[in-house]
Amino acid sequence: MTQTIGIGLIGTGYMGKCHALAWNSVKAVFGNGRRPRLVHLGEVTVELARQKAEEFGFERATGNWRDVVADPEVEVVSITTPNQFHAEMAIAALEAGKHVWCEKPMAVAFADAQRMADAARASGKVAVLGYNYIQNPAVRHIDALLRDGVIGPVNHVRVEMDEDFMADPDALFYWKSEASSGYGAIDDFGVHPLSLITTLLGPVERVMANMSKPYADRPARDGGRRSVETYDIASILIELESGASGLIALSRTAWGRKGRIAVQIFGAKGTITYDQERLNEVQVYVTSDKPAEQGFRTILTGPSHPPYDRFIPAAGHGLGFNDLKIIEAHELLKSIAGQEARVIDFAQGLEIERTVHAMARSHHEGRWVNVAEKG
Ligand SMILES: NC(=O)c1ccc[n+]([C@@H]2O[C@H](COP(=O)([O-])OP(=O)(O)OC[C@H]3O[C@@H](n4cnc5c(N)ncnc54)[C@H](O)[C@@H]3O)[C@@H](O)[C@H]2O)c1
């Protein structure tokens, strides 16, 4: 009989549902490994927890997240609550001997992210972050193209991450506008481009950042307007340890952009581009093509781009965002089983956090900041 692995989930909003879908699907998609058993779900009230447990298929529900962490039948805890809760919940779960799958960013304060990484190391448990975009078969293919030297040594990378969910000046003030959630675009969004850049091209050495607030205030839920405490836009120059230069542009207020993560990687012998809004496509330009035939070629992902083949046997049908979460869950399970896995763990995640805090320091001090510099 297939062995099971007990799952706990804290938070059932946007990401909580994605984790629940991933836990429900991972065994059916991949066929191998232990079957997730959805044991215990926590929310802010027991009523909401019960409703979501019924919808997602969890056995138990609680209005106190500590019950999830303390449950002896839970082996892995998914943490999908707002950023300011990640540190306390992840550390409690690790100290209780659970593996952790925590949404990005790690924490609001660098010291808390450091404590999370320390707790993970001390526990010996697997602790990984929700950097789903690195899991895309298209991005894995870019990785393979770079490793094979198809575009030669990389000299420049640009990543633009834009969405418009906060573009309306009259969109309600909510937790992402509060300083307790972090700086704004650089930690809410910037960590994703950083996950891609560091996975594909290696660590960032130094940064020069500018952050801005397009709207000074927003309507408050209980009437009146409330001052916006976070920066919805940021532009960051970067230099990688490899010597390549780069640019990251971020906006949560970019009308018309729905889920843009536009990556351009320029090498000595060609260029690779990708955009999350067309997540099943990679564009490649190589100078080895005949001059009269040079131009960007579109590669549509299919069964030749693993693990696409585990979802659908036919090319061109396309995976979606939730499928990336299923792949991430599978990589986490592989890691728990002691196998090599494509994950960003808390130790690697801490380097992303270090880079984000260097960006904030650069903005406030108006200068280039080395990521290794002590804050
Ligand atoms: N990986 C990605 O692509 C991605 C995308 C969106 C959000 N996120 C991250 O996911 C996290 C959650 O964001 P979201 O958009 O799902 O937020 P959300 O507001 O949709 O959901 C958060 C949920 O957490 C619950 N919650 C809050 N405090 C709680 C507590 N103390 N105990 C139990 N439950 C509690 C809320 O009731 C809510 O249901 C954030 O850290 C965010 O940065 C990641």
The ligand as a Gaussian input file, in Angstrom:
#p B3LYP/6-31G(d) Opt

LIG

0 1
 N        4.387000      32.236000      -4.809000
 C        3.596000      33.124000      -5.378000
 O        3.573000      33.259000      -6.594000
 C        2.721000      33.968000      -4.491000
 C        1.616000      34.650000      -5.034000
 C        0.799000      35.377000      -4.161000
 C        1.091000      35.447000      -2.812000
 N        2.192000      34.803000      -2.324000
 C        2.533000      34.853000      -0.888000
 O        1.594000      34.056000      -0.186000
 C        1.351000      34.608000       1.115000
 C       -0.141000      34.789000       1.273000
 O       -0.600000      35.673000       0.284000
 P       -2.087000      35.540000      -0.302000
 O       -2.142000      36.415000      -1.500000
 O       -2.491000      34.115000      -0.374000
 O       -2.894000      36.254000       0.890000
 P       -4.445000      36.153000       1.204000
 O       -4.787000      37.400000       1.927000
 O       -5.228000      35.779000      -0.028000
 O       -4.545000      34.894000       2.184000
 C       -3.961000      34.885000       3.451000
 C       -4.784000      33.938000       4.323000
 O       -4.124000      33.783000       5.568000
 C       -5.110000      33.800000       6.589000
 N       -4.481000      34.184000       7.850000
 C       -4.029000      35.402000       8.221000
 N       -3.537000      35.358000       9.475000
 C       -3.676000      34.081000       9.902000
 C       -3.360000      33.411000      11.115000
 N       -2.792000      34.064000      12.130000
 N       -3.662000      32.109000      11.212000
 C       -4.245000      31.437000      10.185000
 N       -4.562000      32.026000       9.008000
 C       -4.293000      33.332000       8.871000
 C       -6.126000      34.814000       6.095000
 O       -7.381000      34.703000       6.746000
 C       -6.188000      34.484000       4.616000
 O       -7.135000      33.473000       4.321000
 C        2.128000      35.921000       1.167000
 O        3.310000      35.711000       1.865000
 C        2.412000      36.248000      -0.295000
 O        3.605000      36.982000      -0.471000
 C        2.991000      34.044000      -3.131000

